[in-house]
């Protein structure tokens, strides 16, 4: 109560700069990345409370990155609501130009936000976020993680498994692997037999090592998982 009373004495217009100053001091007092990681939530919370006082572009980008870092730490401890909070803070700090100038950061924030909102059961937010990712993606690599989350989201809804499968098959088609929902049991067994023949006498470990170096094949495997 004493702290609350003391805080109320600070004029509203000075609170933002005050929190920003605290955030900067906390960050500068850390001597290593490990120490920043240990108090990342405390640092980011102070910066976020003073974000309206940020004027420099480099400080804005730095805060976006700090929010992403805090979100990843929250994800690692399965506190997905907290992760979504930090990701949303980072997204709200983004400007239209950042989709071009900091595209990887932009995509990372949105993809992670879609994933955490799926974990939180906020499926509408997932669909809206995936829509933004697809609209601003520069490559299929940008889209695949979002499509995977969308498949999980749609598949979670009763009687929507076929829709989720269609989305997955469409993405696989874009990756060069074409499947159909209408394949018969006989044709499926024939494909399995043909694959066994192709693998006969070959070192599977060598084949898999080549697969692990193929980014497109990894994306296909990730989607099929």
C-alpha positions as CSV (number, residue, x, y, z in Angstrom):
1,X,0.0,0.0,0.0
2,X,2.9,2.3,0.8
3,X,4.4,1.6,-2.7
4,X,1.0,2.2,-4.3
5,X,0.6,5.5,-2.5
6,X,4.1,6.6,-3.5
7,X,3.5,5.7,-7.1
8,X,0.2,7.6,-7.2
9,X,2.2,10.8,-6.3
10,X,4.1,10.6,-9.6
11,X,2.3,12.7,-12.2
12,X,0.8,10.6,-15.0
13,X,2.9,12.3,-17.7
14,X,6.1,11.3,-15.9
15,X,5.3,7.7,-15.3
16,X,6.1,6.4,-18.8
17,X,9.6,8.0,-18.9
18,X,10.2,6.8,-15.4
19,X,9.4,3.1,-16.3
20,X,11.5,3.5,-19.5
21,X,14.4,4.7,-17.4
22,X,14.1,1.8,-15.0
23,X,14.0,-0.6,-17.9
24,X,17.2,0.8,-19.3
25,X,19.0,0.7,-16.0
26,X,18.0,-2.9,-15.4
27,X,19.2,-3.9,-18.9
28,X,22.5,-2.0,-18.6
29,X,23.1,-3.5,-15.2
30,X,23.2,-7.0,-16.7
31,X,26.7,-8.2,-17.4
32,X,25.8,-11.2,-19.5
33,X,23.1,-12.7,-21.7
34,X,22.4,-15.2,-19.0
35,X,21.7,-12.5,-16.5
36,X,19.4,-10.7,-19.0
37,X,17.6,-14.0,-19.5
38,X,17.2,-14.4,-15.7
39,X,15.4,-11.1,-15.3
40,X,13.9,-10.7,-18.8
41,X,10.3,-10.4,-17.6
42,X,11.1,-7.6,-15.2
43,X,13.1,-5.7,-17.8
44,X,10.5,-6.1,-20.5
45,X,7.6,-5.2,-18.2
46,X,9.3,-1.9,-17.3
47,X,10.0,-1.1,-21.0
48,X,6.4,-1.9,-22.0
49,X,5.0,0.4,-19.4
50,X,7.2,3.2,-20.8
51,X,6.9,2.3,-24.5
52,X,5.0,5.5,-25.4
53,X,8.1,7.5,-24.4
54,X,10.2,5.6,-27.0
55,X,11.2,7.9,-29.8
56,X,14.2,6.3,-31.5
57,X,13.7,3.5,-34.1
58,X,16.5,1.5,-32.7
59,X,14.9,1.5,-29.3
60,X,11.6,0.4,-30.7
61,X,13.2,-2.6,-32.6
62,X,15.1,-3.5,-29.5
63,X,11.9,-3.6,-27.4
64,X,10.2,-5.7,-30.0
65,X,13.1,-8.2,-29.9
66,X,13.0,-8.2,-26.0
67,X,9.3,-8.9,-26.1
68,X,9.9,-11.8,-28.5
69,X,12.7,-13.1,-26.2
70,X,10.4,-12.9,-23.2
71,X,7.7,-14.8,-25.1
72,X,10.1,-17.6,-26.0
73,X,11.1,-17.9,-22.3
74,X,7.4,-18.1,-21.4
75,X,6.8,-20.7,-24.1
76,X,9.7,-22.8,-22.7
77,X,7.9,-23.0,-19.4
78,X,4.5,-23.6,-21.1
79,X,2.9,-20.3,-19.8
80,X,1.3,-19.6,-23.1
81,X,-1.0,-16.8,-21.9
82,X,2.1,-14.8,-20.8
83,X,3.8,-15.7,-24.1
84,X,0.8,-14.3,-26.1
85,X,0.9,-11.1,-24.0
86,X,4.5,-10.4,-24.8
87,X,4.1,-11.4,-28.5
88,X,1.1,-9.1,-28.8
89,X,3.1,-6.2,-27.2
90,X,5.8,-6.8,-29.8
91,X,3.3,-6.9,-32.6
92,X,1.6,-3.7,-31.5
93,X,5.0,-2.0,-31.6
94,X,5.5,-3.0,-35.3
95,X,5.0,-0.5,-38.0
96,X,3.9,-1.2,-41.6
97,X,7.5,-0.6,-42.8
98,X,8.9,-3.3,-40.5
99,X,7.3,-6.1,-42.6
100,X,10.0,-5.2,-45.2
101,X,12.9,-3.8,-43.1
102,X,12.7,-6.5,-40.4
103,X,10.7,-9.2,-42.2
104,X,12.2,-12.2,-40.2
105,X,11.3,-10.6,-36.9
106,X,7.9,-9.7,-38.2
107,X,7.2,-13.3,-39.3
108,X,8.6,-14.8,-36.1
109,X,6.3,-12.7,-34.0
110,X,3.2,-13.5,-35.9
111,X,4.0,-17.2,-36.3
112,X,4.7,-17.6,-32.6
113,X,1.6,-15.6,-31.7
114,X,-0.6,-17.9,-33.8
115,X,1.0,-20.9,-32.1
116,X,0.5,-19.6,-28.6
117,X,-3.1,-18.5,-29.3
118,X,-3.8,-22.0,-30.6
119,X,-2.5,-23.4,-27.2
120,X,-4.7,-20.8,-25.4
121,X,-7.7,-22.0,-27.4
122,X,-8.3,-18.6,-29.1
123,X,-9.0,-20.1,-32.5
124,X,-10.3,-16.9,-34.1
125,X,-7.1,-15.1,-33.3
126,X,-5.2,-18.0,-34.9
127,X,-7.2,-17.7,-38.1
128,X,-6.8,-13.9,-38.2
129,X,-3.0,-14.1,-37.5
130,X,-2.5,-16.8,-40.1
131,X,-4.3,-14.6,-42.6
132,X,-1.9,-11.8,-41.9
133,X,1.1,-14.1,-42.3
134,X,-0.1,-15.5,-45.6
135,X,-0.8,-12.0,-46.9
136,X,2.6,-10.7,-46.0
137,X,4.8,-13.8,-46.6
138,X,7.6,-13.5,-49.0
139,X,8.1,-17.3,-49.5
140,X,6.4,-20.6,-48.8
141,X,8.9,-21.1,-46.0
142,X,7.2,-18.1,-44.2
143,X,3.8,-19.8,-44.7
144,X,4.4,-23.4,-43.7
145,X,4.5,-23.0,-39.9
146,X,1.4,-20.8,-40.1
147,X,-0.4,-23.4,-42.2
148,X,0.6,-26.1,-39.8
149,X,-0.9,-24.2,-36.9
150,X,-4.1,-23.5,-38.9
151,X,-4.4,-27.3,-39.6
152,X,-4.2,-28.0,-35.9
153,X,-6.7,-25.2,-35.2
154,X,-9.3,-26.4,-37.8
155,X,-8.7,-30.0,-36.9
156,X,-9.6,-29.2,-33.2
157,X,-13.1,-28.2,-34.2
158,X,-15.6,-31.0,-34.3
159,X,-16.3,-32.4,-37.8
160,X,-13.6,-30.2,-39.4
161,X,-10.9,-32.9,-39.8
162,X,-11.5,-33.1,-43.5
163,X,-11.0,-29.3,-43.9
164,X,-7.8,-29.5,-41.9
165,X,-6.6,-32.3,-44.2
166,X,-7.4,-30.3,-47.3
167,X,-5.4,-27.4,-46.1
168,X,-2.5,-29.7,-45.3
169,X,-2.7,-31.4,-48.7
170,X,-2.8,-28.0,-50.5
171,X,0.4,-26.9,-48.8
172,X,2.1,-30.2,-49.5
173,X,1.1,-29.6,-53.2
174,X,2.8,-26.2,-53.1
175,X,5.9,-28.0,-51.8
176,X,5.8,-30.4,-54.7
177,X,4.3,-33.4,-52.9
178,X,0.9,-34.2,-54.3
179,X,-1.6,-36.4,-52.5
180,X,-5.4,-36.9,-52.8
181,X,-8.2,-37.7,-50.3
182,X,-9.6,-40.2,-52.8
183,X,-6.7,-42.6,-53.0
184,X,-7.8,-46.2,-52.7
185,X,-6.3,-48.8,-50.3
186,X,-4.9,-50.7,-53.3
187,X,-3.1,-47.7,-54.7
188,X,-1.8,-46.7,-51.2
189,X,-0.4,-50.2,-50.7
190,X,1.2,-50.1,-54.2
191,X,2.9,-46.8,-53.3
192,X,4.2,-48.4,-50.0
193,X,5.5,-51.4,-51.9
194,X,7.2,-49.2,-54.6
195,X,8.9,-47.2,-51.8
196,X,10.2,-50.4,-50.2
197,X,11.6,-51.5,-53.5
198,X,13.4,-48.1,-54.0
199,X,14.9,-48.4,-50.5
200,X,16.0,-52.0,-50.9
201,X,19.8,-52.4,-50.5
202,X,20.3,-48.7,-49.6
203,X,21.7,-47.2,-46.4
204,X,18.7,-45.5,-44.8
205,X,21.0,-43.5,-42.5
206,X,22.7,-41.9,-45.5
207,X,19.3,-41.2,-47.1
208,X,18.1,-39.6,-43.9
209,X,21.2,-37.5,-43.6
210,X,20.5,-36.1,-47.0
211,X,16.9,-35.4,-46.0
212,X,18.0,-33.5,-42.9
213,X,20.0,-31.2,-45.1
214,X,17.0,-30.6,-47.4
215,X,15.0,-27.6,-46.0
216,X,12.0,-28.3,-48.2
217,X,11.9,-31.9,-47.2
218,X,12.1,-31.0,-43.6
219,X,9.2,-28.6,-44.1
220,X,7.2,-31.5,-45.7
221,X,8.0,-33.9,-42.8
222,X,7.1,-31.2,-40.2
223,X,3.7,-30.7,-41.9
224,X,3.1,-34.5,-42.0
225,X,4.0,-35.0,-38.4
